[in-house]
Amino acid sequence: MLYAPEQTLLREAQPLSGAEDDYDGLLDLVGDASIVLLGEASHGTHEFYRERARITRRLIEERGFRGVAVEADWPDAYRVNRYVHGAPEDADAEEALRGFRRFPTWMWRNAEVLDFVGWLRAHNERTNFEGAASFFGLDLYSLASSVAEVIAYLGRVDPPSAERARERYACFEHFGGEQDYGRAVSLGISESCRRGVIAQLTELQRLGNAYLRRDGIAAEDEQFYAEQNARLVASAEEYYRAMFGDPASSWNLRDRHMAETLGRLTHHLGRHGEPPRIVVWEHNSHVGDARMTEMSRRGELNVGQLARQRWPDHVALVGFTTYSGTVTAASAWDAPAERKRVRPALAESFEALFHELGQPRFMLDLVRGDAAQALVEPRLERAIGVIYRPETERQSHYFFAHLAGQFDAVIHIDETRAVEPLERTAGWEVGEPPETYPSGL
């Protein structure tokens, strides 16, 4: 038996059948918004990637969106950007995605992203690259590769400056990796590299206009790319030091960096004309407004909150949920990808509530209509990142949220399956046995 809130939700649910007009209601909701953030309840679900790609294609083709910004490292995504703009370095989409070598590779080296990147290149070719749509990364983990990219850029345009950059960034060479650096500095074992990092960013900004005057407008993208790499090094240096302190501080540093990068992209893409429209692909925990979740009580903010504050009335936040199925995830950081079973959602969760409606796929508009009123009470919401620990699911993967304020729309797909990595491990191929599998013979 469905109670009044469930009856309201069932009435408001917009079924998704795979038809071309599935997201007419979402495009109406988006309206004139210039930033559309599309979430995901896990980093490893086939349907989340597929539906985000379907929505994004329509936003590009029908609404003139010119950028796709994803929860990925800046230099790796920029290799894809060069490919979709027709650069000859990579022969196809799979090769363009080979820059994604850092854990978790399946987030971007998967079958759905491969298809989307191929489509984006073909779309840009059909338009003769006039007003081509771009592909960017927002994240800050790529300290080492961003250092290399800054030095390589300066080596081409200003060799003496490249030598100065090499000397400043050499500070990081004394450590085994970014986390070793952060740990050593936070414990007072080593001095911070921050002074040299900031000096390098300042010099690159100061000399940037001179490089552009010498090389012309065609160099604008490369100058922007290099300067963003230098900014990323500065943000990452601070982030890796903060990792060993207050968790909220490191989270906020990362999301502020992503939101600031999004702001710079809007300025860069719109520098010669109308302000651009950009689609963002990130996890629900970054996309949904943090003020509407228990994250806020922990002192955490996120990209969705910052976007609403910076561009009020010009942002749409879309979340995704699922009840059960399989997911691609690891059991620990840097561990191999596995195909894991997703347990049925807890009874007191939004996912369980949506399951009770008996509809396999639907969208709820939380701005117009009555759905928001039926979701006014806080409930648990599930979040699966790159690690999934079903044995501690309540502690590891649920948090309380006011869904109607967290998102402008939510898309529920009741049963989902794991996204397919381009490189499949034995653990992924076999997957987990069903719960009824005998424990012994």
MARLUMBA-826381 format. One record per residue (C-alpha): x, y, z; residue number from 1; residue in three letters. Coordinates in pm, 1 decimal, padded with zeros to 6 digits. Each point is the difference from the previous one (the first is absolute). Layout:
(site (X,Y,Z),NUM,"ALA")
...
***
This chain:
(site (00000.0,00000.0,00000.0),1,"MET")
(site (00131.0,00343.0,-00094.7),2,"LEU")
(site (-00046.9,00284.9,00246.9),3,"TYR")
(site (-00065.4,00363.6,-00094.6),4,"ALA")
(site (00366.2,00101.4,-00060.3),5,"PRO")
(site (00060.8,-00309.9,-00213.3),6,"GLU")
(site (-00320.4,00063.9,-00195.3),7,"GLN")
(site (00117.5,00354.3,-00069.0),8,"THR")
(site (00339.3,-00121.9,-00116.3),9,"LEU")
(site (-00156.9,-00262.9,-00224.4),10,"LEU")
(site (-00220.5,00265.0,-00156.4),11,"ARG")
(site (00294.6,00238.5,-00049.6),12,"GLU")
(site (00247.5,-00259.6,-00129.7),13,"ALA")
(site (00091.8,00050.5,-00366.5),14,"GLN")
(site (00070.6,-00348.5,-00144.2),15,"PRO")
(site (00323.5,-00057.3,-00191.3),16,"LEU")
(site (-00033.7,-00257.7,-00276.5),17,"SER")
(site (00307.5,00067.4,-00211.5),18,"GLY")
(site (-00201.7,00208.8,-00247.1),19,"ALA")
(site (00139.6,00316.3,-00159.5),20,"GLU")
(site (-00241.6,00217.5,00198.0),21,"ASP")
(site (00094.9,-00148.3,00339.5),22,"ASP")
(site (00158.6,00321.6,00122.6),23,"TYR")
(site (-00233.7,00259.0,-00148.9),24,"ASP")
(site (-00112.1,00080.8,00353.8),25,"GLY")
(site (00358.7,00041.7,00119.4),26,"LEU")
(site (00087.4,00233.4,-00286.5),27,"LEU")
(site (-00307.5,00207.1,00085.9),28,"ASP")
(site (00118.3,00011.7,00359.4),29,"LEU")
(site (00351.9,00102.5,-00105.7),30,"VAL")
(site (-00144.5,00288.3,-00199.8),31,"GLY")
(site (00259.3,00276.4,-00032.1),32,"ASP")
(site (00237.1,-00144.6,00260.8),33,"ALA")
(site (00360.5,00031.8,-00112.6),34,"SER")
(site (00144.0,-00262.8,00240.1),35,"ILE")
(site (-00157.7,-00346.6,00026.2),36,"VAL")
(site (00155.6,-00236.7,00253.2),37,"LEU")
(site (-00075.8,-00369.0,-00056.9),38,"LEU")
(site (00080.2,-00226.9,00292.3),39,"GLY")
(site (00036.9,-00371.5,00063.9),40,"GLU")
(site (-00059.3,-00212.2,00308.9),41,"ALA")
(site (00313.2,-00204.0,-00073.1),42,"SER")
(site (00316.9,00031.3,-00205.6),43,"HIS")
(site (-00062.2,-00334.6,-00168.2),44,"GLY")
(site (-00357.0,-00032.2,-00131.7),45,"THR")
(site (-00066.4,-00052.6,-00371.6),46,"HIS")
(site (-00340.9,00168.9,-00003.2),47,"GLU")
(site (00123.3,00318.9,00168.6),48,"PHE")
(site (00265.5,00052.2,-00266.6),49,"TYR")
(site (-00239.5,-00092.0,-00280.3),50,"ARG")
(site (-00280.8,00231.8,00111.3),51,"GLU")
(site (00237.5,00290.9,00065.3),52,"ARG")
(site (00131.8,-00045.4,-00353.2),53,"ALA")
(site (-00355.0,-00005.1,-00143.6),54,"ARG")
(site (-00090.2,00319.9,00182.9),55,"ILE")
(site (00328.0,00167.8,-00093.8),56,"THR")
(site (-00041.1,-00078.3,-00369.0),57,"ARG")
(site (-00337.2,00173.7,00001.2),58,"ARG")
(site (00135.2,00299.7,00191.0),59,"LEU")
(site (00280.5,00036.5,-00255.2),60,"ILE")
(site (-00214.5,-00052.9,-00308.8),61,"GLU")
(site (-00318.4,00176.4,00105.5),62,"GLU")
(site (00108.9,00258.3,00256.9),63,"ARG")
(site (00345.4,00102.5,-00121.5),64,"GLY")
(site (00204.5,-00127.2,00296.3),65,"PHE")
(site (00369.8,00028.8,-00084.4),66,"ARG")
(site (00182.5,-00165.8,00287.2),67,"GLY")
(site (-00000.7,-00327.2,00193.5),68,"VAL")
(site (00191.4,00025.0,00330.0),69,"ALA")
(site (00056.0,-00323.3,00189.3),70,"VAL")
(site (00133.7,-00124.1,00333.2),71,"GLU")
(site (00336.5,-00086.6,-00153.2),72,"ALA")
(site (00355.4,00129.1,-00004.0),73,"ASP")
(site (00063.0,00307.9,-00213.0),74,"TRP")
(site (00290.2,-00124.5,-00219.5),75,"PRO")
(site (-00159.3,-00341.1,-00067.9),76,"ASP")
(site (-00330.1,00156.9,-00104.0),77,"ALA")
(site (00176.1,00262.0,-00211.0),78,"TYR")
(site (00151.1,-00275.7,-00211.9),79,"ARG")
(site (-00358.6,-00104.3,-00076.7),80,"VAL")
(site (-00086.1,00363.2,-00069.6),81,"ASN")
(site (00273.1,00022.0,-00262.2),82,"ARG")
(site (-00135.3,-00315.2,-00162.9),83,"TYR")
(site (-00362.5,00119.4,-00018.1),84,"VAL")
(site (00126.1,00325.3,-00155.9),85,"HIS")
(site (00168.5,-00194.3,-00279.1),86,"GLY")
(site (00361.2,-00016.7,00120.9),87,"ALA")
(site (00191.4,-00278.4,-00177.0),88,"PRO")
(site (00206.4,-00134.3,00292.4),89,"GLU")
(site (-00250.7,-00276.7,00084.4),90,"ASP")
(site (-00145.6,-00224.3,-00268.2),91,"ALA")
(site (-00331.0,-00070.1,00175.0),92,"ASP")
(site (-00198.9,00052.0,00319.2),93,"ALA")
(site (00153.0,-00298.5,00177.6),94,"GLU")
(site (00348.2,00136.8,-00056.0),95,"GLU")
(site (-00107.0,00346.3,00117.7),96,"ALA")
(site (-00119.9,-00154.4,00326.6),97,"LEU")
(site (00335.0,-00165.7,00071.7),98,"ARG")
(site (00106.7,00301.3,00204.8),99,"GLY")
(site (-00220.5,-00130.3,00280.6),100,"PHE")
(site (00255.8,-00226.4,00165.9),101,"ARG")
(site (-00053.0,00092.7,00365.2),102,"ARG")
(site (-00236.6,-00197.4,00224.1),103,"PHE")
(site (-00292.6,-00033.1,-00059.0),104,"PRO")
(site (00051.8,-00039.3,-00374.7),105,"THR")
(site (-00349.0,-00143.2,-00058.6),106,"TRP")
(site (-00161.4,00333.4,00085.1),107,"MET")
(site (00096.1,00137.4,-00341.3),108,"TRP")
(site (00147.7,-00296.8,-00185.0),109,"ARG")
(site (-00330.8,-00179.4,-00040.2),110,"ASN")
(site (-00228.3,-00095.4,-00287.8),111,"ALA")
(site (-00252.7,00279.6,00053.8),112,"GLU")
(site (00258.3,00279.3,00010.6),113,"VAL")
(site (00170.2,-00152.0,-00304.9),114,"LEU")
(site (-00327.5,00021.8,-00194.0),115,"ASP")
(site (-00067.0,00355.7,00118.3),116,"PHE")
(site (00348.2,00126.9,-00091.7),117,"VAL")
(site (-00039.4,-00157.1,-00343.9),118,"GLY")
(site (-00337.3,00170.1,-00039.6),119,"TRP")
(site (00143.0,00335.8,00113.1),120,"LEU")
(site (00277.9,-00016.4,-00259.2),121,"ARG")
(site (-00252.7,-00088.7,-00271.8),122,"ALA")
(site (-00231.8,00281.6,00109.2),123,"HIS")
(site (00282.1,00252.6,-00017.7),124,"ASN")
(site (00103.2,-00126.4,-00343.5),125,"GLU")
(site (-00358.8,00039.2,-00125.9),126,"ARG")
(site (00008.8,00364.7,00104.5),127,"THR")
(site (00343.3,00053.9,-00160.5),128,"ASN")
(site (00122.1,00070.1,00355.7),129,"PHE")
(site (-00195.3,00329.2,00001.1),130,"GLU")
(site (-00121.2,00045.8,00358.2),131,"GLY")
(site (00137.9,-00345.8,00080.5),132,"ALA")
(site (-00083.8,-00154.8,00337.4),133,"ALA")
(site (00296.6,-00050.8,00232.3),134,"SER")
(site (00092.3,-00255.1,00267.4),135,"PHE")
(site (00174.7,00105.1,00322.9),136,"PHE")
(site (00102.0,-00142.3,00338.1),137,"GLY")
(site (-00072.7,00182.0,00325.8),138,"LEU")
(site (00196.5,-00202.0,00255.1),139,"ASP")
(site (00335.5,00066.3,00167.9),140,"LEU")
(site (00172.3,-00332.5,00062.8),141,"TYR")
(site (00244.6,00029.3,-00292.5),142,"SER")
(site (00279.2,00193.8,00171.3),143,"LEU")
(site (00289.5,-00183.9,-00166.4),144,"ALA")
(site (-00142.7,-00005.9,-00352.6),145,"SER")
(site (-00105.9,00365.8,00026.3),146,"SER")
(site (00355.8,00092.9,00102.0),147,"VAL")
(site (00127.6,-00178.9,-00311.5),148,"ALA")
(site (-00254.2,00178.3,-00220.3),149,"GLU")
(site (00097.3,00346.1,00131.0),150,"VAL")
(site (00368.0,-00068.2,-00066.8),151,"ILE")
(site (-00075.0,-00140.9,-00346.4),152,"ALA")
(site (-00207.8,00305.3,-00094.9),153,"TYR")
(site (00265.8,00244.5,00117.0),154,"LEU")
(site (00265.2,-00205.1,-00177.5),155,"GLY")
(site (-00179.0,00081.1,-00325.9),156,"ARG")
(site (-00070.7,00370.8,00058.7),157,"VAL")
(site (00266.5,00117.3,00248.6),158,"ASP")
(site (00290.2,-00240.5,00073.4),159,"PRO")
(site (00159.8,00217.8,00273.4),160,"PRO")
(site (-00333.1,00009.9,00182.9),161,"SER")
(site (-00023.4,-00377.3,-00037.6),162,"ALA")
(site (00331.9,-00034.8,00183.6),163,"GLU")
(site (-00128.0,00215.1,00285.5),164,"ARG")
(site (-00316.9,-00212.7,00017.7),165,"ALA")
(site (00209.0,-00318.1,00007.5),166,"ARG")
(site (00202.5,00135.6,00293.3),167,"GLU")
(site (-00307.9,00105.7,00195.4),168,"ARG")
(site (-00186.6,-00325.3,-00053.4),169,"TYR")
(site (00310.1,-00208.2,00079.4),170,"ALA")
(site (-00104.5,00037.8,00363.6),171,"CYS")
(site (-00251.1,-00284.0,-00054.2),172,"PHE")
(site (00265.4,-00240.7,-00129.0),173,"GLU")
(site (00116.0,-00081.9,00352.9),174,"HIS")
(site (-00320.8,-00192.7,00067.6),175,"PHE")
(site (-00138.5,-00331.2,-00121.2),176,"GLY")
(site (-00331.8,00153.2,-00100.8),177,"GLY")
(site (-00259.2,00264.0,00081.4),178,"GLU")
(site (-00123.3,-00168.0,00317.2),179,"GLN")
(site (00357.6,-00052.5,00125.2),180,"ASP")
(site (00054.2,00371.9,-00050.6),181,"TYR")
(site (-00315.5,00092.9,00189.3),182,"GLY")
(site (00081.5,-00234.1,00287.1),183,"ARG")
(site (00359.3,00123.5,00035.8),184,"ALA")
(site (-00099.4,00367.3,00002.2),185,"VAL")
(site (-00295.4,-00049.7,00234.5),186,"SER")
(site (00228.9,-00182.8,00246.9),187,"LEU")
(site (00261.8,00275.4,-00020.3),188,"GLY")
(site (00258.8,-00234.6,-00151.2),189,"ILE")
(site (00044.5,00207.0,-00315.9),190,"SER")
(site (-00049.9,00357.2,-00113.4),191,"GLU")
(site (-00298.1,00089.8,-00216.9),192,"SER")
(site (00049.4,00054.4,-00374.4),193,"CYS")
(site (-00270.5,00266.5,-00000.3),194,"ARG")
(site (00219.9,00306.8,-00043.2),195,"ARG")
(site (00147.1,-00127.9,-00326.3),196,"GLY")
(site (-00338.9,-00122.0,-00124.2),197,"VAL")
(site (-00161.3,00341.1,00050.2),198,"ILE")
(site (00300.3,00176.8,-00152.6),199,"ALA")
(site (-00033.2,-00215.0,-00310.8),200,"GLN")
(site (-00374.5,00064.5,-00035.3),201,"LEU")
(site (00055.5,00375.2,00045.4),202,"THR")
(site (00273.9,00008.4,-00263.4),203,"GLU")
(site (-00207.0,-00194.4,-00250.4),204,"LEU")
(site (-00293.1,00237.4,00048.7),205,"GLN")
(site (00226.7,00302.8,-00031.6),206,"ARG")
(site (00163.0,-00119.2,-00321.5),207,"LEU")
(site (-00314.4,-00148.5,-00152.7),208,"GLY")
(site (-00104.1,00308.4,-00193.9),209,"ASN")
(site (00347.1,00031.3,-00149.0),210,"ALA")
(site (-00017.5,-00358.7,-00124.2),211,"TYR")
(site (-00338.7,00067.3,-00159.8),212,"LEU")
(site (00113.9,00322.6,-00168.4),213,"ARG")
(site (00288.0,-00189.7,-00151.5),214,"ARG")
(site (-00191.6,-00310.4,-00106.0),215,"ASP")
(site (-00344.0,00142.3,-00078.0),216,"GLY")
(site (-00353.8,-00106.8,00080.4),217,"ILE")
(site (00065.9,-00360.0,-00104.9),218,"ALA")
(site (00212.1,-00038.4,00314.9),219,"ALA")
(site (-00278.0,00103.1,00241.3),220,"GLU")
(site (-00114.7,-00353.6,00072.1),221,"ASP")
(site (00351.8,-00125.4,00068.2),222,"GLU")
(site (00074.7,00296.6,00226.3),223,"GLN")
(site (-00323.7,-00062.4,00189.8),224,"PHE")
(site (00083.4,-00371.1,00026.5),225,"TYR")
(site (00348.0,00072.3,00137.3),226,"ALA")
(site (-00117.5,00259.8,00249.8),227,"GLU")
(site (-00271.5,-00233.8,00126.4),228,"GLN")
(site (00263.5,-00270.0,00049.7),229,"ASN")
(site (00202.3,00245.6,00209.1),230,"ALA")
(site (-00311.1,00087.0,00201.3),231,"ARG")
(site (-00066.0,-00369.9,00047.9),232,"LEU")
(site (00352.4,-00055.3,00136.6),233,"VAL")
(site (-00064.4,00276.0,00255.2),234,"ALA")
(site (-00337.9,-00146.5,00099.9),235,"SER")
(site (00131.2,-00357.3,00009.9),236,"ALA")
(site (00299.1,00098.3,00214.0),237,"GLU")
(site (-00238.4,00148.6,00254.9),238,"GLU")
(site (-00240.9,-00292.2,-00029.7),239,"TYR")
(site (00259.4,-00270.3,00065.0),240,"TYR")
(site (00118.5,00186.0,00310.4),241,"ARG")
(site (-00359.9,00035.6,00121.7),242,"ALA")
(site (-00069.2,-00372.9,-00048.6),243,"MET")
(site (00170.2,-00075.5,00328.6),244,"PHE")
(site (-00197.3,00255.4,00197.5),245,"GLY")
(site (-00371.9,00081.9,00016.4),246,"ASP")
(site (-00192.1,-00210.9,-00259.3),247,"PRO")
(site (-00244.3,00285.2,-00062.5),248,"ALA")
(site (00286.7,00231.0,-00089.1),249,"SER")
(site (00140.7,-00227.3,-00271.5),250,"SER")
(site (-00349.1,-00070.7,-00139.3),251,"TRP")
(site (-00073.8,00372.4,-00018.0),252,"ASN")
(site (00333.5,00076.8,-00166.5),253,"LEU")
(site (-00075.7,-00254.1,-00270.4),254,"ARG")
(site (-00356.4,00115.5,-00067.5),255,"ASP")
(site (00098.6,00366.2,00003.3),256,"ARG")
(site (00268.2,-00079.0,-00255.2),257,"HIS")
(site (-00252.5,-00179.4,-00221.6),258,"MET")
(site (-00252.6,00284.4,00030.3),259,"ALA")
(site (00267.5,00261.7,-00073.4),260,"GLU")
(site (00116.0,-00200.1,-00302.1),261,"THR")
(site (-00358.9,-00007.3,-00124.0),262,"LEU")
(site (-00013.2,00378.0,00037.4),263,"GLY")
(site (00320.5,00043.5,-00198.6),264,"ARG")
(site (-00135.5,-00226.8,-00272.5),265,"LEU")
(site (-00310.7,00215.8,-00036.4),266,"THR")
(site (00221.6,00306.2,-00038.6),267,"HIS")
(site (00240.8,-00167.1,-00242.4),268,"HIS")
(site (-00266.2,-00155.6,-00223.5),269,"LEU")
(site (-00199.4,00323.3,-00008.5),270,"GLY")
(site (00289.9,00238.3,-00053.8),271,"ARG")
(site (-00090.1,00077.6,-00363.4),272,"HIS")
(site (-00378.9,-00009.7,00013.7),273,"GLY")
(site (-00304.9,-00111.8,00196.4),274,"GLU")
(site (00049.6,-00158.4,00344.1),275,"PRO")
(site (00033.3,-00375.6,-00056.4),276,"PRO")
(site (-00225.8,-00274.9,00131.5),277,"ARG")
(site (00180.7,-00288.3,00172.6),278,"ILE")
(site (-00101.4,-00349.6,00114.3),279,"VAL")
(site (00174.2,-00141.5,00307.7),280,"VAL")
(site (00034.1,-00373.6,00073.3),281,"TRP")
(site (00083.6,-00072.5,00364.8),282,"GLU")
(site (-00113.7,-00215.5,00288.5),283,"HIS")
(site (-00323.1,00090.2,00180.4),284,"ASN")
(site (00209.8,00095.1,00302.8),285,"SER")
(site (00156.6,00281.5,-00204.8),286,"HIS")
(site (-00307.0,00092.7,-00208.3),287,"VAL")
(site (-00278.2,00009.9,00260.9),288,"GLY")
(site (-00012.5,00311.0,00217.8),289,"ASP")
(site (00201.3,-00087.7,00314.2),290,"ALA")
(site (-00213.6,00234.5,00212.4),291,"ARG")
(site (-00286.7,-00246.4,-00039.6),292,"MET")
(site (00197.3,-00295.5,00139.2),293,"THR")
(site (00186.3,-00095.8,00315.9),294,"GLU")
(site (00317.9,00109.6,-00177.7),295,"MET")
(site (-00086.9,00354.0,00106.3),296,"SER")
(site (00003.8,-00097.5,00368.7),297,"ARG")
(site (00353.7,-00129.6,-00051.1),298,"ARG")
(site (00102.9,00336.4,-00140.5),299,"GLY")
(site (00020.7,-00127.5,-00357.2),300,"GLU")
(site (-00107.4,00180.4,-00315.0),301,"LEU")
(site (-00004.1,-00121.5,-00359.1),302,"ASN")
(site (-00013.1,00098.1,-00366.3),303,"VAL")
(site (-00380.8,-00001.8,-00016.4),304,"GLY")
(site (-00028.4,00240.6,00292.8),305,"GLN")
(site (00270.6,00229.8,-00136.3),306,"LEU")
(site (-00157.0,-00001.9,-00346.7),307,"ALA")
(site (-00340.2,00097.4,00138.3),308,"ARG")
(site (00160.5,00281.0,00197.9),309,"GLN")
(site (00203.7,00130.8,-00294.4),310,"ARG")
(site (-00259.9,-00040.0,-00276.3),311,"TRP")
(site (-00341.8,00022.3,00169.7),312,"PRO")
(site (-00287.5,-00075.2,-00238.1),313,"ASP")
(site (00245.3,-00126.8,-00264.1),314,"HIS")
(site (00082.7,-00345.2,00143.9),315,"VAL")
(site (-00181.7,-00334.0,-00011.7),316,"ALA")
(site (00105.8,-00285.5,00230.4),317,"LEU")
(site (-00101.6,-00354.6,-00100.0),318,"VAL")
(site (00055.2,-00303.3,00222.5),319,"GLY")
(site (-00014.6,-00372.9,-00075.6),320,"PHE")
(site (-00104.5,-00289.4,00225.0),321,"THR")
(site (-00027.5,-00379.0,-00022.9),322,"THR")
(site (-00144.8,-00272.6,00221.0),323,"TYR")
(site (00213.2,-00306.5,-00085.0),324,"SER")
(site (00209.4,-00172.3,-00266.7),325,"GLY")
(site (00376.5,-00008.7,-00057.4),326,"THR")
(site (00272.5,00263.5,00005.1),327,"VAL")
(site (00363.2,00029.7,-00104.4),328,"THR")
(site (00199.3,00093.0,00310.1),329,"ALA")
(site (00307.0,-00097.5,00199.0),330,"ALA")
(site (00024.7,-00143.7,00351.0),331,"SER")
(site (00279.5,00243.1,00095.6),332,"ALA")
(site (00185.3,00295.9,-00146.6),333,"TRP")
(site (00223.2,-00101.3,-00293.2),334,"ASP")
(site (-00149.1,-00351.2,00001.5),335,"ALA")
(site (-00120.2,-00167.5,-00322.4),336,"PRO")
(site (-00343.5,00072.9,-00142.4),337,"ALA")
(site (-00263.9,-00256.4,00095.1),338,"GLU")
(site (-00355.7,-00056.6,-00110.2),339,"ARG")
(site (-00185.8,00010.3,00329.5),340,"LYS")
(site (-00360.5,-00058.4,00093.5),341,"ARG")
(site (-00185.5,00306.0,00126.5),342,"VAL")
(site (-00212.7,-00095.6,00296.5),343,"ARG")
(site (-00368.6,00095.6,-00005.0),344,"PRO")
(site (-00030.7,00346.6,00150.4),345,"ALA")
(site (-00077.0,00042.6,00369.6),346,"LEU")
(site (-00369.1,00025.5,00083.2),347,"ALA")
(site (00021.7,00358.4,00128.9),348,"GLU")
(site (00173.3,00133.7,-00310.7),349,"SER")
(site (-00119.7,00201.2,-00299.6),350,"PHE")
(site (00109.1,-00288.9,-00220.6),351,"GLU")
(site (-00231.3,-00242.2,00182.0),352,"ALA")
(site (-00283.9,00252.2,-00020.2),353,"LEU")
(site (00045.1,00026.9,-00376.6),354,"PHE")
(site (00017.7,-00379.5,-00028.7),355,"HIS")
(site (-00341.8,-00025.7,00161.8),356,"GLU")
(site (-00151.1,00197.1,-00289.3),357,"LEU")
(site (00050.9,-00304.0,-00223.0),358,"GLY")
(site (00132.6,00204.1,-00294.1),359,"GLN")
(site (00328.8,-00119.7,-00154.3),360,"PRO")
(site (00122.4,00343.3,-00120.6),361,"ARG")
(site (-00137.3,00347.3,00055.6),362,"PHE")
(site (00083.9,00365.2,00059.6),363,"MET")
(site (-00143.5,00230.2,00265.8),364,"LEU")
(site (-00012.7,00376.9,-00050.6),365,"ASP")
(site (00072.3,00147.8,00344.5),366,"LEU")
(site (-00056.4,00362.6,-00102.5),367,"VAL")
(site (-00344.3,-00014.6,-00158.8),368,"ARG")
(site (-00295.6,-00214.8,00100.8),369,"GLY")
(site (-00057.2,-00180.8,00328.9),370,"ASP")
(site (00291.4,-00246.0,00019.7),371,"ALA")
(site (00207.1,00227.9,00223.6),372,"ALA")
(site (-00278.2,00017.9,00257.6),373,"GLN")
(site (-00010.4,-00379.8,00017.0),374,"ALA")
(site (00375.9,-00005.0,00066.9),375,"LEU")
(site (00014.8,00270.8,00263.3),376,"VAL")
(site (00110.4,-00233.2,00280.6),377,"GLU")
(site (00370.9,-00092.0,00019.1),378,"PRO")
(site (00094.9,-00357.7,-00077.5),379,"ARG")
(site (00310.5,-00204.4,-00055.2),380,"LEU")
(site (00167.3,00026.9,-00339.9),381,"GLU")
(site (00260.7,-00243.6,-00132.1),382,"ARG")
(site (00338.2,00103.7,-00141.7),383,"ALA")
(site (00244.8,-00250.9,-00148.9),384,"ILE")
(site (00333.3,00142.7,-00107.6),385,"GLY")
(site (00294.3,-00187.3,-00148.6),386,"VAL")
(site (00000.4,-00229.3,00305.5),387,"ILE")
(site (-00305.0,-00206.2,00096.2),388,"TYR")
(site (-00017.3,-00176.4,00336.8),389,"ARG")
(site (-00337.6,-00174.3,00024.3),390,"PRO")
(site (00098.4,-00159.1,00332.2),391,"GLU")
(site (-00005.2,00347.7,00162.5),392,"THR")
(site (-00251.5,00155.8,-00235.4),393,"GLU")
(site (-00196.7,00212.9,00249.3),394,"ARG")
(site (00312.5,00165.0,00141.9),395,"GLN")
(site (00195.0,00016.5,-00325.1),396,"SER")
(site (-00259.4,00088.6,-00261.5),397,"HIS")
(site (-00303.6,00180.6,00145.6),398,"TYR")
(site (-00066.6,00353.0,00119.8),399,"PHE")
(site (-00311.3,00202.6,00081.6),400,"PHE")
(site (-00124.8,00249.7,-00257.3),401,"ALA")
(site (-00294.6,00223.5,-00092.7),402,"HIS")
(site (-00022.5,-00124.5,-00358.5),403,"LEU")
(site (-00246.1,00267.2,-00116.6),404,"ALA")
(site (00247.9,00275.8,00086.9),405,"GLY")
(site (00309.4,-00193.7,-00095.7),406,"GLN")
(site (-00097.8,-00036.0,-00368.0),407,"PHE")
(site (-00229.7,00163.7,-00254.5),408,"ASP")
(site (-00079.5,-00340.1,-00149.5),409,"ALA")
(site (00079.3,-00360.6,00082.5),410,"VAL")
(site (00019.4,-00296.6,-00237.6),411,"ILE")
(site (-00062.1,-00343.6,00151.2),412,"HIS")
(site (00098.5,-00323.5,-00172.9),413,"ILE")
(site (-00113.5,-00281.7,00223.8),414,"ASP")
(site (00239.6,-00273.9,-00109.9),415,"GLU")
(site (00336.1,00087.5,-00151.6),416,"THR")
(site (00311.6,-00180.2,-00117.2),417,"ARG")
(site (00372.1,00060.0,00026.2),418,"ALA")
(site (00168.7,00226.6,-00251.8),419,"VAL")
(site (00237.2,-00191.6,-00229.0),420,"GLU")
(site (00370.0,00094.4,00039.2),421,"PRO")
(site (00208.6,00004.4,-00316.0),422,"LEU")
(site (00251.5,-00215.0,00189.7),423,"GLU")
(site (-00181.3,-00279.4,00180.2),424,"ARG")
(site (00162.9,-00173.8,00293.2),425,"THR")
(site (-00070.1,-00357.8,00103.0),426,"ALA")
(site (-00192.2,00133.0,00300.0),427,"GLY")
(site (-00223.0,00199.9,-00229.3),428,"TRP")
(site (-00060.9,-00281.2,-00248.0),429,"GLU")
(site (-00101.2,-00248.0,00269.5),430,"VAL")
(site (-00180.8,00244.9,00227.2),431,"GLY")
(site (-00137.2,-00082.4,00342.7),432,"GLU")
(site (-00204.9,-00315.8,00050.8),433,"PRO")
(site (-00370.1,00047.4,00082.6),434,"PRO")
(site (-00096.3,00015.1,00367.8),435,"GLU")
(site (-00146.4,-00349.8,-00022.8),436,"THR")
(site (00333.9,-00149.1,-00115.2),437,"TYR")
(site (00095.8,-00281.1,00243.9),438,"PRO")
(site (00271.5,00086.8,00249.5),439,"SER")
(site (00141.2,-00351.2,-00015.0),440,"GLY")
(site (-00038.5,-00331.1,-00183.1),441,"LEU")
***
